[in-house]
Amino acid sequence: MSSPHPTTLIPYSERIKFHTNPTAIKILEIMDRKKTNLAVSVDVNTAKEALEVVRRVGASVCMVKTHCDIFEDFTPAFIEELVRLSKELDFIIFEDRKFADIGNTVSLQYSSGVHKIASWADLTNAHSVPGPGIIAGLAKVGQPLGRGLLLLGEMSSAGSLAVGGYTEQTFKMAQDAGREFVIGFIAQNRVDHVDKIKEGEDYLIMSPGVGLGKKGDSLGQQYRTPRECVVDSGADVIIVGRGIYGVEGGEQAVRDEAERYRQEGWKAYEERLGRK
């Protein structure tokens, strides 16, 4: 990062004052308290497996990311236990729903149906393709509950169309919506460009596709190291999935790998702060 973004040089704890959204504040408080910028994406097939992963990694993370529609055994009991674990192990729940429809439809998808996402997920996300109505539809449900929303500014998959003008328009959409509900972006870089960010604005950048070993998979996923994400690109949260829970060696090996990523992510954050 040749010209560091000013936000990246401020400690997480000092960025709290720039936020009013309860979920954004909670994330920054947890990150500072637990010394972690690690999120684990629990992309397994069953709720039972997901809870096993969460119990193993929870002590090392600031958030757990779910895809609730892939669980074959989804039940309200699963949500009750996930919420209980989030309180016990001190992390927030991020449902990676990637809403992508008109405002009325997403408000129903968010509040209703089998999953009732807004009732339990602190954080969710959305594509900006439908326009600002998608933010309004989700905010109608989530904002009164203190939930937060991320917009997808960039993706980690090869050939993604979320680049250039699309990313810039997504950032402008977030600015226009205000920061009571939209708290940041899923992105590979700082999409809140220095020349466009306003005084007092602060957005959380969360980057998927993080790995300490392999550089990709057969389905187009591309991996970067924690340092590349946090120091070089200015990400605030690194999102890791199979690289942690897919290691061989059983329960302790998963715990150890989560802790290794936590340490690497925090080391990169401290290096970034040192760039002052």
Buried (B, 14 or more C-beta within 10 A) or exposed (E): BEEBBEBBEBEBEEBBEBBEBBBBBBBBBBBBEBBBBBBBBBBBEBBEBBBBBBBBBBBBBBBBBBBBEBBEEBEEEBBEBBBEBBEEBBBBBBBBBBBBBEBEBBBEBBBEEEBBBBBBBBBBBBBBEBEBBBBBBBBBBBBEBBBBBBBBBBBBBEEBEBEEEBBBEBBEBBBEBEBBBBBBBBBBBBBBEEEEBEEEEBBBBBBBBBBBEEEBEEEEBBBBBBBBBBBBBBBBBBBBBBBBBEBEEEEEBBBBBBBBBBBBBBBBBEEBEEEE
